[in-house]
Every structure is written in C-alpha cells, then in structure tokens.
Amino acid sequence: MGIQERIKDIEKELNHTQLNKATSTHIGMLKSQLSKLRSQMMEPGPGSGGGHEGFDVQKNGDGRVALIGFPSVGKSSLLEHVTDTTSEVAAYEFTTLTCIPGNLVINDTKIQMLDLPGIIEGAASGKGRGKEVIAVARSADLVLMVLDALKETGNQHRKILEREMETMGIRLNQKPPDVYFRKKAGGGVKFNATVNLTHLGDNPGDLVGRVLHQYRIHNAEVLIRENITVDQLIDVIEGNRKYIRCLYVYNKIDCVSIEEVDELARNDHSVVISLYMNLNVDYMLQKMWEYLGLVRIYTKRRGQPPDLTEPIVLSTERHGLTVEAVCKSVSKDLLDKFNFSYVWGRSTKYNPQRCGLSHVIADEDVLQVVAKTLVQEKQSKDYRAKVDAYNAQIAKDRKAKKGKSGVRVKK
C-alpha cells in the first residue's frame, strides 16, 4: 500500500472517530501517524531533482509577500495594480505559469511581492505543481490569500487553501506553542506541565509518551507551558513547521450584494476589495504593512541631524526589535565596539534616553550609537585575542600578496 492510500485510510478513520476523553489517545496516535506519512510524502524521492523548473526568486527588499489563491481570482491584476510589474492577465485559468516578482514601496520601505501560479485542491500532494508553489510561500514574511468573493460562498476556497497549506507544514496566523522539548541520550521520557491540559485526555503524560514512541523517541524532556492540542504537540516534535501571518483578500466585491460584502469583511484577518473599481485597495496596503510587522529606525551621527532618507528596517519575525538587532544589521564590528546608545522616539520616557542593547525600539525611532573609547577597549577581556587575530590576518594577507607578486627566492 502506498503513502497516499495509507493517508486516505487514516483520514477516513479520523473522520469516523468521535472525539471524547476515551478516544483522545487513539486520535492522537492516528494524527502522529498521519503527520509522519505527510512528512515522508514531502521529502524528495531519489532522482527527483532537476525534473521541473523551480520558482526560486532572489529576495529583494525589506519584506516578501506571496500571493496564493485559486486560478482566475485576480492575483496578477493585484500585482499590476500595486506595482510597476506587468503580469499576463486573461479570462482563462492558469494564465500565470511561473513566479513573477514585483516591488512596491510602503512607508519608505521596499516590499517584494510574488505572483504565483494558481493552485487547486490536492496541491500539497503535487497536483498542478502545487508543492513548488506552496514551498515558495515558506520563504515569505506574509501570505496574501486572494479569494473570489463571487465563488467563496458555495465553494469554501478559503478552507481548502488553509488545509493545503497546513498539510505542507505552514501554520497561518498561529504562534509556536510554548513547549520545551529536548532529546536526550538516556533517562526515559520526563514530562511536566505548568497548566491544566484539557485537550490531551485524562492522562496527558501517557499520550505524550505514546506520540514520542511513534517517532522512535524514547529519551526526551518535555515541558508544556500552555494548553495545547495533539496537533501542536506533533508540530513541536516535527520541528519543521513555518509560522506565517496571512491576510485574506476577497476580490470582485462589485459582483456581490452589500450583505455578502459585510459578511465577508467580518471574517477574521480579512479585507474586501475590488480591483476593477479600485475599491479599498489603500486599506489593504495599510493592513499588509501592519501584518508584516516592519519597524523603521533612523540613524544619527554625533552633532548632526538624523538621516531620514534610508531607514534601517527590522521585523519581529526575523531579528527582533532591539538595539542589538540594529547594530547587527549595520555591522558586526559596531556590535563589538558598542558602549551605549541614545534613542529618540515613542519607545523612550524622555528624549534622548540612554539605552543598552536590550532596549526594544518602536517604529520611526532615531538611534545614535556611542562606541567604546580606546581605554575601554583595552580593558575588555577579549582585547588581547582581537589584537592577535588582527595581526594574524595582516600577516596572512602579506604572505598571500607576496606569493601573487611572483618574487623568486635565490638559492
């Protein structure tokens, strides 16, 4: 029996099994088996490389947005509307056959937007090159799921796309579970929980041990700090899940009634627009900026006004929003020579405020870094090691330069 048939059998059994305390352990075992089979299905088989043209696009800008949706919902029209990129638009489906990148500027920040081919139900199993399309979404900072407001009521495209993304290990609008998990060389399974676990049955420790046994993990330490489900426990054990923000964009609202528009707009994480009539597109861009979670930081030299032309852009999902993250994005040497900083903006109690590396900054703050003096650098513990490394690098460069010059040594 192949992997696809085994997955269908387990899904069928899950649908026919009623969820209660008596069956929670059995359902947890079935879900762990299903997750293992899906992970095996996602792994490339032998000799599968080089068979198709990939959708890999070099990252450009301060953020990346992926357009995901069924064919002929307006993804290419949306890309043309908000960027200067031209994407083929037609009345038939599957007009876009490859990944088309475009760039737009929001609040002085460059955002890369990717127009991906339309996907269909069963994309996670490889239909319509769905695996390659969804794989590109894993590298995005935000997923813009474009839906047809005229077709959404009867077809439930939103739920279908969410299921396909979940099958490929992408969790939309979710946070990683607050669970500590570490494999050990011995000692068995040590399980602890700081909260009451209502979704793991009458004996959560037994269920956790059984799920770990499915993955052939017999020695581990598990500490659960929030009320999680079996699916979240499996996500922690797998360790390859991608948590991405998602904004659902319902296009073509000019074709439905005002009551249907109101119903769609009230859904969570949703925006309604009409590209044909240019309705609500500005609000969509505003929500997109909010969901990206980008923060602009302006730098300032001593005795000079701040540079408000090219901000340093940080993200909560990438490197964090601290002064240390700003120094790392500029230069590693700046972090080594950091003494303290002055910050102006909404993150401070008064302007300027003297801050350290752990200070959390806000959008449009101004930052001035004060470096260590020579006396302070000499007093640091690693000063001797830095001097030795610097001298060794100079000697190595001189030796390499001498070898390239072709100087002959007399015998």
N, C-alpha and C positions, 0 to 999 in steps of 0.2 A: 504494500500500500504506500503510495507516495505522500509527500508532505501536504499537498493540497487536500487530498482525501482525508487525511488524519485531522487537519484543521477543520474541515467541514463537519466531521463526526463529533469533534469536541464542541464546536459551536452549536450543533444541533442538541447535544446533551445539555449544554448550559441553558439553552432556551426552554427546555422542558423540565428543568430542575427548579423547584420553588425555593426562594431564598428565605431561610429562617435559621434559628440557632442550631438546629440539628443538622442542617445541610451546609453550614458555613464552611466547615473544614473541607468537605468534599468539593465545594465550589472553588475554594482556594487552591486545591490541588489541580483541578481542571484548568484554572486560569494560569497557573505556573507552567503546566504542560503546553498550553496554547502559546504562551509568551516564548517558550523555548523553541517551538516549531516555527514561529514567525521570525525569530532571530536567525534560525538556520536558513529560512527562505530568503532573507535579506542578504545573506553572505553570498558573494560572487562565486560561482562554480569554477571548476578547472577549465581553462581555455576560454573563459568568457570575456577576457579583456580585449579591447580593440575592435569589438564587433559593431559598435554603433558610434555615431558622432555624439560627443558629450555636450553638455550645456554649461561647462565651466567658463565663467566670466571673471576677469580680474577685478578685485574690489577697488572701488574708486569713490572717494568722498568720505564723509564722516558717518554715514549710516547707509544701510542697504534695506530696501523694501522689495518683497517678492509678490507679484500679482498671481494669485491662484484662483481658479474657477473653471466651470464647465465651458465648453466651446460656445462662442457667439453670445457672450454676456456683456461685452464691452471693455475687455482688458486692453486691447490695442487702441481703442478710442480714448480710453483714460490716459494711456501713456502719451498719445499725441496731444491730448488736451492740456496736460500739466508740464510737459517737457517739449524740447525742440526736436525730438527724435521722430522720424517718420516710420510708422509701422503699417504694414498692409492691412487694410480693412475691407471686408467684403460681406455679402449677405449669406454666404455658405459657411458651414462649420469647418474647423481645423484650418483656418486661414494662416495662423502663425504656426510654423513647424520647427522653429528653433528659438533660443533665448535672445531677446532683443533688449539691450540695456539703454537706459536714458538717464539724464541728470536734471535735477531741479534744485532750486535754491529756496530754502525756507529760513527766514530769520538769519540771514548771512551764513547759512550752513548748507553745504553741498550734500545732497541726498541722491543715492543711486537707486533707480527703480528698474526692475527686471520684468519684462513682459514674457511670460512663459506660455508654452502651448497648453491648450485646454485639456483637462483630464476628465476621465469618465469613471463610473463605478467599477471597482476592481483594479484601480490604478496601482494599488500597493502590491498586487500580485504580478504586475508587469504589463497590464493592458494599456495599449496606446502610449508606450514609453512613459508610463506614469511613475515608475521608480526614479527615472532620471529627473523628472520634473519636481517631484517631492524632495529629492536629495538636494536640489538647489535651495529649496526653502529652509533647509537645516542651517545654511550659512547666512541667512537673512536675520536682521535685527527686528523686523516686523513683517508679518504676513498680512497682506491686504486681500481678503477673500471677496472677490467680486461675484455678486449673485444677480440673477434676473428677477426683478420684483414681479413680473408678469407670470413667471413659471414657478415661483417659490412656494405658493400656497398648496399646490397639489403634489409637487414632486419632492419636496423636502431636500433640496440640494445641499442645504447647509449641514444637515445631519450626515449626509453621505460623505461630504468632503471632510468633516470632522472625524468620521470613522476611518477614512483612508489615511489621514494624517496620523491618527493615533496608532494605526497598525504599523506605520513606518517609524514609530518611536518619537513622534513630535507631540508635545503637550501644549495646547493652546490656552493662553491666559491662566496658567497654573504656576504655582511656585514649587520648588523642590521640597519634598517632605522633610520635616525636622527630625531626621533619624540618623543616628550614628551607627555605622556598620563597618566592621573591620574583620578581615580573615586572619586566622591565627594558625600557628603550626600544630598546636595541641590544646588540650584542656576542654574539649567539647564546645557546646553552644551555651553561652551566657546571655540570658535575656532579662532585660529590665525595662520598665515603663514608668514614666512620671505622671501619666494621665490615665483616665479610665478609657479602655479600648472597647468601644461598643460595636465595632464593625468586624472584629476578628473572632467572634464566637465566645463560648463560655470559657475556653481555655486558650487564650492568645499565645502563650508560650509554646504549647503543643503545635498549634498551627504554624507558627514561625519556624519551628524545628522541622516540620514536615516539608514546608516550602523550600527551606535550605537543603534538605535531603534530595529534593528533585534536581537541584543544581549541583549535587555531589559536594556540598559544603558541610562538613561535619565538625569543624572547629571555627568558631566565629564569636564575635561580641556584638550584640545588638542592643541599642538604647533608643527607645521611642519616646519623643517628647511632645507628640500631638496625636490626636485621634485619627489615625489613618485607616485606609481600606486595604484590602488584599492587593488591589491593582497598584497602589502606591508602594506597598512593600516590595512587590516584584520589580517596580521601576528602580528602587534603591539597589536591589540585588543585581539587576542587569547593569546599571551604571552607565548606560549609553543613551539615556533619554535627553532630548533637547527641549528646553522650556522657552517658548517664544510668545511674545504678545501678538494678538490678532485683532484686526478691525474688520468687521463685516460691512461691506458696502453694497447696498441694494440699488442697482441701476434701473433705468427706464421707469421711474415712478410716474412719468407723464402718461403712461399707458394703463394705470390702475386708478381706482377710486380713492378719494381722500381718506375714507375709513380704512382701507387697506394700507395706505401710506402711514397712517397714525399707528396702526398695529405693528407694522414692521419697524418703525422708528422707536418703539418702546422695548424692543428686544435688547438684551444686554450686548454691549460693545458693538452697537450697530449705528450706521449712518445711511440715510437715504439721499440719493442724488439723481439727477437727470443730465447726462452729458449732451443730449440732443438740444435741450432747452437751457443748458448751463445753470442748473438749479442746485444750490447747496454745495458746490464744489469747494468754495473757500472754507466752509465749515469742515469739510472732510480733510483738507490740508491742515487745518488747525488741530483736529483730533489726531491726525497722523503724527504731527510734531509732539503732541502730548504723549502718545503711546510709545514713541521712540525713546523718550526719557533722556534727551540730549541736554547738556548744560554747556553754556558758552562762558569761557573765562578769558578776560583781557589782562595782558601783562603790562607791567610798568617798570621803567628803569628809574634809578635814583635821581631825583632832581628834574625829571622830565614828565610830561603828561602821558597818560596811558595810551597805548596803541589800540584804537577801536576799529581797525580795518580788518585784521586777521585774528579772530579769537581761537583759543585752544578749546576744542570740543571734546567733552568727556561723556561717558554713558554709564548708567548704573549697571548695565549688564556686562560691560567689557572690563574696565579697570577700576571702577568706583569713582566717588566724587570727593576725594580728599586732596589736600595739598601735595601729598606724596605722589598721587596719580598724575598731577600736573607736572611735577618735576620729572617723573619717569617718561612722560610723553615728550618732553623737551630734550632731555639728555640724561644719561646715567651719571655723567660727571657732575651735573648740577645737584643730583641727589646726594652724592658723596660730599660735596662742599657745602651742603645746606646747613645754615646756622639757625635762622628763624625767618619768618615772613610777615609782611604787613598786608592785611586784607581790608578792602573797602567793599561794602555791599550789604545785602539782606541777611547774610549769614553771621554778621557780627553784631555785638551790642552797641559798639561805638566805632567811629571811623577816624583814623585807621585802628585796627586791633592787631596786636602782636600774636601770632598763631604758630603752632607747630605742625608737624607732618600729618597728624591725625585729624586736623580740623576739617570738617565737612563744609564744602563751599556750595553756594547757590548760583542760580543762573545769572549771568551778567555781572559777576563779582570781578573786582580788579585785584590783582595779586602782584606783589613786589617781593622777590626773594633776596634775602641778605645772606651772602656767602660767609664762610669762616675766614678769619684772618690767618696769616701765616703762623702766628704764635699758636692759635687754636688748632691748626692742622698738625703742627709738630707735637702737640700734647695728646693727640688721638692715639689709640692703641695700635691701629693698623698703619701708622705713618711709615714705619720702617719697612714694612712689607710693600707698600706702594712705591717707595723710593727704589727698592731693589727690583721690583717689576719694571719700573720705568727705565732704569739703567740697563737691564737685560734686553728690553725691547730696542733701545738705541744701539746696543752692541750687535744685535741680530740684524738690524737694518743696515748698519755699516758693513757687516760681513756680506750681506746679500748684494749691496751696491758695489762692493769691491769685486765680487765674483762676476757681475754683469759687465764691468768695465774691461774685463779680459786682460788683467795685468799678469804678465808672466813672471814666475819666480825663478831667479838664477840658481843653477845647480852649483 
